[in-house]
Amino acid sequence: MEVKDIAVEEGHYDVAIIDMPYNFFCQATPEEQYAIIKHAKRIADRVVILTIEDMDEMILIAGFTIVDRGVANKGKKALFSRQVIVFE
């Protein structure tokens, strides 16, 4: 498996899986997050995104439809939770 910048990807895929940047060491502005989603639309028919933020509006504005979602909690007291959103 190769990891690279989605902006330079030229292939087309059935699914793109994106772990949105977060935390102190790797953050993305809302504009950068939207650009990632727009590039995903260009290269994939379906997208699975993992995020700690509400991204529904960005996803819908980019022209996707949300088809499923879930929440993954880390720790017994759910100190850390991430949304897993599927859209196409």
N, C-alpha and C positions, 0 to 999 in steps of 0.2 A: 504494500500500500504506500502511495506517495502522498505527502501533504504539501499543498501549495496554495498560493493566494487565489481565491475564487475569481478575482477580477481578471486574471490572466488565463483562466481555464477556457479551453476552446472545445472540449468534447461535449457530448450530450449524454445524460444519464437518466435512468429510471427514477433514482432517488438520490438526493443530496442530504447528508446528515451534518448538521452544523451545531457545534458547541459554541454558543455566543460568548465572546470575551467578557470577563467579569473579574473582580478582585482588584487589589492594589497594583499588581504587577502587569496586568493585561486588561485594559479597559477600552471600550469603544464608545464614541459619542453617538447620540441618536442618529446623526447623519451617516456615520460609518455603519451602524447597524442596519439602517435602511438600504444602504448601498449593498451590503452583504445579501440581504433578502432579494433585492432586484437582480443581482448576479445569479442567485440561486434560481430565479424564475427563468433566466436566460438558458441555463444549462441543465435543468432537471424538470421532470414532469411532476414529481412529488418531493416534498421537503419535510424532514424531521428536524426540529430545532429544539435545543436545550437552552433554557434561559432562566435567570432569576428575576427578570423584569416582565411586566405586562407588555407584550408586543403585538397584541391583536390588531390595533389600529394600523400599525405599519404593514402588517401582513395583508390586511384587507386593501389598503391603499395601493400596495404593489400588485394587486390583481389576483391574489390567491383566495381560496375558500378554505376555511379551517374545517377539517373533517374529523379530527379526534384530538383528545388531549388527556394528559394525566399529570399527576404530581409525584415526584420522587423525593422523599424525605430522608435526610441523613441524620442518624442519631436517634436515640430513644425518645427524646423530647422534641424532635423535629426542629433542631436548631438551624438547620440549613435545608431549604427546600428549593427544588428546581421544577419548572414546568417543562413538560415534554409535549410539544405541539406538532401535529401532523397537518400539513396543508398541501393543496394541489391547485 
